[in-house]
Amino acid sequence: MDKTSTSFVVGLLFFLRCLLPLVIMLGVSAILRRLGYIKGPPSRPPNDKNQNSGEGIENSTEEGLVHGNV
C-alpha cells in the first residue's frame, strides 16, 4: 500500500470508530427530545433571601456554598 491509501484508510477508520457513533447518539437524542421522552432540566425557583440581603452571596463557580459571617 502506498502512503495516500494508508492515510485514507486511517481517516476512514477514525470516522467509523469515533465520529459515526457520536453522530448516531446525537441523532437518537434529538429524536427522543422531539418525541418528548427527554425533557430539559427544571428551572430554579427564585431565591429572594440571597438577592435582597447583602449577607448571603453565593459563589458563582460552586453553587450551594454561601459566603458570609458564620
Summary of the structure (lengths in Angstrom):
residues: 70
radius of gyration: 24.5
end to end distance: 71.4
largest distance: 72.3
contacts: 109
relative contact order: 0.07
helix: 54%
strand: 6%
